[in-house]
């Protein structure tokens, strides 16, 4: 992994510290740790578990392990390929993310059917986590899955923030944007592992059980703002909705939400606290900069590089050794033909801006184990990253121009690929200054 940094007399090198801090962060937001305290008593009737997201299967397994044997329990949750865990009473379906597929559509149809069948004496236990927007996709009447997926793909590469993307998704769906709450006659307890800044239930997984303050007109404005020309059927659908010919998503104050309770059981800050505790135990001062950092990955990297330089050269505002921890969701406006997600792009831009600054190391990774659509979570950065790239005849600035962080870090063995983590609270960044 190239040059390493030593922390006092600790022989664990910088990259191991960063890797293990990620594991500590992820451990802090695992379903078995955060879910049991929020489970309620069984209802008079049966309990129907439904849900979607990267953590949905792990959450379902925890519900099964905690639920009284005598209480009726069944249901269906949808998770990404590779994120399933064994369950006995709750069916787990694996489907497409970040783009929806046929498996997800059929499972979302099944979820809607089950919700419609629940009665006032039953309880719907909704398990929502990052990824639900794609996994729970059930196109509105008259819309084709391929068209909905095409709009999602265009939004994902546009640089649009998640709230904008989800605004459009909600208005093309029969399940998102509070539509499942609207369909339910049963009380709902919605438990969420949040992957969005601000932890708004309306944004987490596009809020299938949450009131939606956005409108059809807002969805049209999002597409215009990001210069996306949707398929004709999508455009007609949104225009009909904006004209009042199609009912909008249920809004705050709607009676259907009187029987819904939302609880966020874990979020990005939970993960950062787990990592901070890990670093403290290893004699390094952790500074949590926040779990709500957004913006273009390369621009955020510039701010972090400036802070690292100030600490390294002037011991201000904190003396080394120190680690800057942050979360949130950075974005990439894709202009090149390369491969890599927001965390890889952050790492590549940071590499350029640090310019080999000694004693500075970083890990940028997505807590679900997948950075964008690649098979890695992110990448490591060290003082020798530029030199290692040049040794492979690769210039970091050229790769950044082509949005090709994956190839750059793969060539020097600096990709971070922990595999599916069974949870998702979005970005994790640790900038270690020794």
Secondary structure, DSSP 8 states (H G I E B T S, - for coil): ------BTTB---HHHHHHHHHHHHHHTT-HHHHSGGG-----SS-EEEEEESTTHHHHHHHHHHHS-TTS-EEEEEEEETT-----SSEEEEEE-SSS--HHHHHHHHHHHHHHHT--TTSEEEEEEETTHHHHT--B-TT--HHHHHHHHHHHHTTT--HHHHHHHHHTTBSSTTTHHHHH--SEEEEEEE--STT--TTTGGG-TTS-----HHHHHHHHHHTT----HHHHHHHHHHHTTSS-----TT-GGGGGEEEEEEE-HHHHHHHHHHHHHHTT-EEEEEEEEEEEEHHHHHHHHHHHHHHHHHH--SS-SSEEEEEEEEEE----SS----HHHHHHHHHHHHHTT-TTEEEEEEETTS-STTSSSSEEEE-TTHHHHHHHTT--HHHHHHTT-HHHHHHHTT-EE-----S----EEEEEEE-
